[in-house]
Amino acid sequence: MNIDFRFVPQHYASRSHEKMKEVLMDPDGAGPAIHYYMIRGGKQQKNITVWEPGTVSGEYIKTYGHYHVGDLDETYWILYGEGIALLQKLAVDDKGQMIDDAVEEFRAVFVKAGDSVYMPSGYGHLVVNIGSTYFVTADDSPVSFEDKKDEASMPGHADYEPVKRMRGFAYYVVESGGKPALKKNPKYKEIKKENFGGLPVIG
């Protein structure tokens, strides 16, 4: 067995509450110091992510969300807990550039331990913990340890800026009557196609 140990210190990353304020429905809400933890292994070893349970001003703990750069897809395998995956594809202008506030398609997908969810090329995605325990996934996203600028933003092919500019995805996953529901992000101007996966939409 020939393993390269040089990058082991770079495997661990976490996403702090301070950073997550950029994409929360209520950036002033109280939340855990760390929202989720990542062990990066890349396509071969896989990447493991662990979410804290709970909410921030009613919004369930989630990943930051990002779009892939280039022709890249990804699969998530749910190892423990239950959650909701949000996928959205932005409209593009006549130069092929994504339009931040115009969504071609939005999807919400319930997931639980034993499930997998496929993130197609061109779709942004984030995953939400709706359970009362940790939520744990494995994914096959590649990691470039050679280009490590922000440990929580690895892999380097991910574009977080459109999500930051829009303060999250087109909908937030919120607790309503003890159950998950969707609440529209008012910064988005157009959503052409929507599949809420059976989730109610609240005002």
Secondary structure, DSSP 8 states (H G I E B T S, - for coil): -----TTGGGSEEEEEHHHHGGG-SSTTS---SEEEEEE--HHHH-EEEEE---EETTEE-B---BEESSS--EEEEEEESEEEEEEEEEEE-TTS-EEEEEEEEEEEEEEETT-EEEE-TT-EEEEEE-SSS-EEEEE-----GGG-S-GGG-STTEE-HHHHHTTS-SEEEEEETTEEEEEE-TT--EEEEEE-TT--EE-
